[in-house]
Amino acid sequence: MTCKNCGKEFEGGTFCPHCGASQVSANNTTRADDAPSTGYAVLGFFFPLIGLILYLVWKAERPLRAKSCGKGALIGFIVGIIFSVISNLLIVPMIMQMSGMYGMLL
């Protein structure tokens, strides 16, 4: 990699080891290894809290990967809410009816 400020070559990084100049331009703040990731989206779906944490950690330096984590976490959270509402509306009355407590509530 060549420094944008002094022109000397170095192995890589966000700052030149020779002059200390930033190698990240103002219009291109993403990293070369940033890409949307289905694996992280699935991880965020099954573990929304982890997906949210990864989104917050990566949103500045890896926005595409962070967006995948955030989408997975959001979808997983919404599906969890829907599942809990359905289970409370359908499964709990069935259990109460089986135990004979349903008639006491009506």
C-alpha positions as CSV (number, residue, x, y, z in Angstrom):
1,M,0.0,0.0,0.0
2,T,1.2,3.5,-0.8
3,C,0.7,6.5,1.5
4,K,-1.6,9.1,0.0
5,N,0.3,11.9,1.8
6,C,4.1,11.0,1.6
7,G,4.1,8.3,-1.1
8,K,6.1,5.8,0.9
9,E,5.0,2.1,0.8
10,F,3.8,0.2,3.9
11,E,2.0,-3.0,4.6
12,G,-1.5,-1.6,5.4
13,G,-3.6,0.1,7.9
14,T,-5.6,3.3,8.4
15,F,-2.5,5.5,9.2
16,C,0.8,5.8,7.5
17,P,3.6,4.6,9.8
18,H,6.0,7.1,8.3
19,C,4.1,10.4,8.4
20,G,1.0,9.4,10.4
21,A,-1.5,10.6,7.7
22,S,-4.9,8.9,7.6
23,Q,-5.4,6.6,4.6
24,V,-9.2,6.7,4.8
25,S,-10.7,9.3,2.5
26,A,-13.8,11.2,3.7
27,N,-16.1,9.8,1.1
28,N,-14.9,6.1,1.4
29,T,-14.9,5.0,5.1
30,T,-15.7,1.4,4.4
31,R,-13.2,-1.4,4.7
32,A,-12.2,-3.6,1.8
33,D,-13.3,-6.7,3.7
34,D,-16.8,-5.3,4.4
35,A,-19.6,-7.2,2.8
36,P,-23.2,-8.3,3.7
37,S,-23.1,-11.6,5.6
38,T,-25.9,-14.1,5.7
39,G,-24.2,-15.9,8.6
40,Y,-24.3,-12.9,10.8
41,A,-27.9,-12.2,9.8
42,V,-28.8,-15.7,10.9
43,L,-26.9,-15.2,14.2
44,G,-28.7,-12.0,14.8
45,F,-32.1,-13.7,14.1
46,F,-31.5,-16.5,16.7
47,F,-29.8,-14.2,19.2
48,P,-31.1,-10.6,18.7
49,L,-29.1,-9.1,21.5
50,I,-25.9,-10.3,19.9
51,G,-27.0,-9.0,16.6
52,L,-27.7,-5.6,18.1
53,I,-24.3,-5.5,19.8
54,L,-22.5,-6.4,16.6
55,Y,-24.5,-3.8,14.7
56,L,-23.5,-1.1,17.2
57,V,-19.8,-2.2,17.2
58,W,-19.5,-2.4,13.4
59,K,-21.8,0.4,12.1
60,A,-18.9,2.8,11.6
61,E,-16.2,0.6,10.2
62,R,-18.2,-2.2,8.5
63,P,-21.6,-0.8,7.6
64,L,-22.7,-3.6,5.2
65,R,-21.9,-6.3,7.7
66,A,-23.5,-4.3,10.5
67,K,-26.6,-3.8,8.5
68,S,-26.9,-7.6,8.1
69,C,-26.6,-8.1,11.8
70,G,-29.1,-5.4,12.5
71,K,-31.7,-6.8,10.0
72,G,-31.3,-10.3,11.5
73,A,-31.7,-9.0,15.0
74,L,-34.8,-6.9,14.1
75,I,-36.5,-9.8,12.3
76,G,-35.6,-12.2,15.1
77,F,-37.1,-9.8,17.7
78,I,-40.3,-9.3,15.8
79,V,-40.7,-13.0,15.2
80,G,-40.2,-13.6,18.9
81,I,-42.8,-11.1,19.8
82,I,-45.3,-12.6,17.4
83,F,-44.6,-16.1,18.7
84,S,-45.1,-15.1,22.3
85,V,-48.4,-13.3,21.5
86,I,-49.7,-16.4,19.6
87,S,-48.6,-18.7,22.3
88,N,-50.4,-16.7,24.9
89,L,-53.5,-16.5,22.9
90,L,-53.6,-20.2,21.8
91,I,-51.6,-22.4,24.1
92,V,-52.3,-20.9,27.5
93,P,-56.1,-21.3,27.1
94,M,-55.6,-24.9,26.0
95,I,-53.5,-25.7,29.0
96,M,-56.1,-24.0,31.3
97,Q,-58.9,-25.9,29.7
98,M,-57.1,-29.2,30.1
99,S,-56.5,-28.5,33.8
100,G,-60.1,-27.5,34.4
101,M,-59.3,-23.9,35.3
102,Y,-60.8,-22.4,32.1
103,G,-64.4,-22.5,33.5
104,M,-63.4,-20.6,36.6
105,L,-62.2,-17.6,34.5
106,L,-65.4,-17.3,32.5
